[in-house]
């Protein structure tokens, strides 16, 4: 899947931007101008595209105002995407606005890398680096797997029914070091990042200590000055680069891409609540990771694009609770993943010898309801709607893994797998080695 097919760069599928204003204007006049601008923005989109062709994008002006405020505050913009569907979660219009109009740096985070095969991670990383030269690209996961667990990802992850993702240890996220290096390469000597480096050393030392002692003790991060507060002021503020020696990193992205989990992984403890419900974060909030590093978490929002409804549901863009007809999405998933084999289902019309006809979406839901014991309250029949909802949630959570491939992925798959094998072993050795060295010097 290509970005140009989803977002059509240069068309009306742009992002809304704060309209120009003057200091002599009152707050009411500015608000009215923004409301009229946003209405005109929506009108232009619906004049060019039918509603059924468009994605379930954000209609709340207040949410867009929070995005504007975060972009105005930020020295560096962190665009977080789900590695399973990064093409859906990367709006080129946002990249152009940040890089060419605001003249800021943007870092793309390919999150949840534990859910896909290593070759796909490398392929998407190269795709974005080649297509957007000014983009910094790094990978991240708050739920890393053991080295032995990566062996199963040599094959297609869609052929495995995955376990529920759980963080085993407190500061075990993979990716914070890459983010620190990327930020350091951008700010250079304009901001003192030594406090962040010291925090990273302490966090890694605690992980190594837990591994060596094999103890289940909870320990607070005594040296980290992590404070957070919610923001409600979305009015315009003039940007001052690295104000007071503090670098502000704005975290933006779609709903359900793992922004809150990423922030918790960076801090090393829970500072942002996490939910499977899209749009759980209602207001942006600022979090001081260290005295010189401030994170600004923007509520997740969906940008206008051309994505078919089943793909929106499976990518977490369209709320599953609002799906009235789930069988189209189940069929879309079943055409790409062998659900009966993966879920070990028995066809509802199978004969004594086990022979059956073709599977329909309804048959899959009926068999899953039978296996899980989902029944309606009154008639005690198989609850196919609950079964369909459950399968869709398994797909969104990553237990059933449907992931996109970048263009020409099949031609370069072998090279990507070999490159990942080297990089993974190298980075894992560096991660453990650095942790032990920091622990010994702490």
C-alpha positions, -999 to 999 in steps of 0.1 A, spaced: 0 0 0 13 34 -10 9 68 7 -1 85 -25 -32 63 -29 -43 70 7 -37 107 11 -34 120 -25 -9 148 -16 -17 182 -31 -55 175 -30 -82 188 -6 -72 160 18 -49 184 36 -47 191 73 -65 221 88 -41 248 98 -46 277 122 -58 307 101 -38 339 103 -47 365 129 -36 399 143 -29 411 178 -56 437 176 -82 410 171 -103 399 201 -105 363 213 -141 360 201 -131 372 166 -102 347 164 -125 319 175 -151 329 149 -125 330 122 -113 295 131 -148 281 131 -156 296 97 -122 283 83 -129 248 96 -164 248 81 -150 258 47 -123 231 51 -149 204 56 -171 217 28 -142 215 3 -135 179 12 -171 168 8 -175 186 -25 -147 164 -39 -153 131 -21 -183 110 -12 -187 104 26 -185 66 21 -151 70 5 -135 90 33 -120 78 65 -135 83 99 -116 116 104 -118 141 132 -147 166 131 -141 183 165 -124 216 160 -112 216 196 -91 185 190 -75 202 160 -68 233 181 -49 211 205 -28 198 176 -21 234 165 -10 242 200 13 212 203 29 220 170 34 256 180 50 246 213 73 219 200 109 222 189 107 186 176 76 167 165 74 130 173 50 113 148 40 79 162 27 52 139 17 15 143 43 -6 124 14 -28 112 -2 1 93 24 29 90 11 41 56 -23 48 71 -8 67 101 16 90 82 -1 120 66 23 136 41 5 169 46 16 170 83 52 163 72 51 191 47 36 215 72 61 207 100 92 206 78 85 232 51 62 257 68 71 255 105 107 247 98 109 221 126 124 187 128 101 156 127 109 121 140 89 91 128 85 64 154 75 30 141 59 17 173 48 -19 183 77 -35 165 72 -67 185 41 -74 165 56 -79 130 84 -97 114 118 -80 115 121 -78 77 89 -57 76 103 -33 102 135 -27 81 115 -25 49 92 3 62 122 21 77 140 22 44 107 32 26 102 63 47 139 73 47 140 71 9 107 89 3 112 116 29 149 126 32 144 151 61 127 125 82 143 109 112 131 73 115 134 50 146 117 19 160 101 14 194 83 -11 215 71 -10 251 66 -48 251 100 -63 239 103 -100 234 131 -122 245 158 -130 220 145 -165 216 110 -153 208 122 -135 176 128 -168 159 91 -173 152 90 -140 133 112 -155 105 78 -166 91 47 -145 85 34 -133 119 -2 -136 106 2 -174 109 6 -173 146 -21 -166 173 -1 -143 196 -2 -141 234 -15 -110 251 12 -84 252 26 -78 287 54 -57 299 76 -79 321 98 -53 337 95 -17 345 120 0 322 123 -26 295 112 -6 264 133 -8 233 138 25 215 145 52 241 182 52 233 175 57 196 153 86 205 179 102 227 205 99 199 181 114 173 172 143 196 209 149 204 218 150 167 191 177 162 197 200 192 235 195 192 249 217 219 219 241 222 204 220 250 221 201 278 208 165 276 231 151 302 202 147 327 184 125 301 215 104 296 219 99 333 183 89 336 187 63 308 218 50 326 198 46 359 169 29 341 191 4 324 210 -3 355 177 -11 373 167 -35 345 201 -53 347 198 -54 385 164 -70 382 176 -96 357 206 -105 379 187 -107 412 155 -121 396 134 -102 421 99 -88 417 104 -56 437 89 -22 426 113 7 429 106 44 422 129 64 400 143 86 427 166 106 404 140 114 377 121 146 381 90 136 362 61 160 365 30 163 343 0 186 340 -30 189 317 -33 218 293 -66 234 283 -53 267 266 -53 261 229 -48 298 218 -19 308 197 15 312 213 46 323 195 73 297 193 107 303 209 133 276 200 147 258 231 132 283 255 150 285 288 173 257 277 144 232 274 137 211 243 100 204 238 91 172 220 55 171 207 39 136 204 13 134 178 -4 106 159 -35 86 152 -57 69 178 -46 35 190 -10 38 178 4 35 213 14 71 222 5 67 258 24 34 261 54 50 244 54 79 269 52 55 298 81 35 283 102 67 280 95 78 315 99 43 330 66 44 350 30 50 343 23 88 338 -3 85 311 -34 63 313 -38 37 286 -70 24 270 -80 3 240 -108 29 233 -98 53 205 -96 89 216 -90 80 253 -67 110 257 -90 140 257 -66 169 264 -29 174 256 -6 174 286 30 182 293 54 159 310 89 169 321 110 138 315 140 157 329 145 194 338 157 200 302 134 177 282 96 183 280 72 159 263 39 172 251 12 145 245 -15 155 219 -48 136 218 -49 110 191 -68 122 160 -76 108 126 -65 127 95 -87 128 63 -78 100 39 -92 75 14 -93 42 33 -119 15 29 -140 9 61 -128 -27 69 -92 -15 69 -101 15 91 -117 -10 116 -87 -33 117 -63 -4 120 -80 10 150 -92 41 132 -129 33 133 -142 24 168 -153 -12 169 -181 -4 193 -197 17 165 -195 -10 139 -231 -21 129 -221 -46 102 -189 -64 113 -189 -92 87 -173 -72 59 -143 -65 81 -142 -102 91 -142 -112 55 -115 -86 47 -94 -102 74 -101 -138 64 -91 -131 28 -56 -123 40 -52 -146 71 -65 -182 73 -87 -176 103 -102 -211 105 -68 -226 107 -53 -199 130 -82 -201 155 -87 -239 151 -123 -236 141 -147 -264 132 -171 -256 103 -207 -254 116 -218 -276 87 -190 -301 89 -200 -338 85 -188 -367 106 -156 -370 86 -148 -334 91 -154 -324 55 -171 -290 49 -177 -264 23 -162 -230 19 -160 -206 49 -181 -174 49 -176 -146 74 -208 -157 92 -195 -192 94 -162 -180 110 -181 -160 136 -206 -188 142 -177 -213 148 -158 -188 171 -190 -182 191 -194 -219 195 -158 -224 206 -158 -195 231 -193 -201 244 -208 -168 232 -246 -171 234 -275 -147 232 -293 -140 265 -328 -151 255 -327 -177 228 -293 -192 238 -281 -192 202 -245 -185 191 -239 -148 194 -222 -142 161 -221 -104 166 -202 -107 198 -179 -133 182 -172 -109 153 -165 -80 177 -141 -103 197 -122 -113 165 -119 -76 154 -105 -67 189 -80 -95 187 -68 -81 154 -66 -46 168 -47 -58 198 -22 -76 177 -31 -112 187 -42 -117 152 -16 -99 132 -25 -83 99 3 -60 87 9 -40 55 39 -44 33 57 -14 16 59 -13 -22 83 -39 -37 86 -57 -3 86 -92 -18 116 -84 -41 138 -72 -12 126 -95 16 157 -117 17 180 -87 20 159 -72 47 158 -104 68 196 -107 66 201 -70 76 177 -74 105 195 -105 118 228 -85 120 212 -53 134 191 -72 160 220 -92 174 242 -61 174 216 -38 191 207 -65 217 244 -70 226 249 -33 228 217 -29 250 228 -55 275 264 -45 274 257 -8 280 233 -17 308 259 -38 326 286 -11 321 263 16 335 253 -7 364 289 -13 373 297 24 373 266 35 391 
